[in-house]
């Protein structure tokens, strides 16, 4: 059953992407893997700060900080290692 639900969600997401309804989500797709791996580390570090120890705040900051780190890394690599012309 989970495989069928996942396949259905992928088909629906592909159809919506082709219509252009969710183009604003494209940066999240570009950095999905770094966000996936970094958000829990960011949440664990920020949970040590008592003022930030709230589920919604930690979730948002985990997403935003991970996205900023991934985008910053992408820009750094793009500037340091420009694409070679073939």
N, C-alpha and C positions, 0 to 999 in steps of 0.2 A: 504493500500500500504506500509506504513512504516514497518508493521509487516512482510510482504513478503520479503522486502529488508533485514531486520535484520536476518530473518531465512536463507536467501541465503548467507549472509556474514558469519554467524555462520557455515554453512555447508562447505563453501569454506575454512574458517579458520581451521576447523577440518581436512579437507583433506590435507591441506598444513602442518599442525602440524604432522600428521601421516607420511608424507614423510620426516620430519626432516629438512625442509628448513629454519624454523624460530626458531631453538632452541636457538639462541642467544637472543631472546626476552623473554625467560623463566623468568629471574629475574623480568621483568616488570609485568609479569602475577602474580607472587607470591605476589608482593606488589601493586597490582592494586587498592585495596580499600584504603590503606593509601595514595597513590598518588592522588587518586580521591578526597579525602577529604582534603588533606593538600595543594595541589598545589595552590588553590586560596588564602589561608591564606598566603602562602609564597609570592605569587605575590603581594598581598595587602601590605605586610610589605616592600618588596623591591621597590615597586613603590614610596615609600616616599623618596627614595634616587634619587636625580635628575640625576645622572650619569647612573643609571640603568633603567630609565624610557623609555624603548623601548620595543615594543611588543615582538619581537623575543628573546631578552635577558631575559625578564621576563618569557616568556614561557619556555625557556630552563632551567633557574635557578629554576623555580618552579618545573619542573620535576626532575632535578638532586638533588636538596636539599631534596625534598620529598622522593626520592628513597634512599638517604643516611640516612635520619632519620629513615625510615622504616627498612632498613637493619641493622642499628646500634641497633635499638630497638630489632630486631629479635636476633641478636648476644648476646645482654645483657640478654635477657630472656633465651636464650639457655645455657648461662654460669651460671646464677644464679639459674635457675630451670631446672636441667637436667632431662631427661626422666627417669621415674621409671621403673625398671625391674619388670615384673609380673611373 
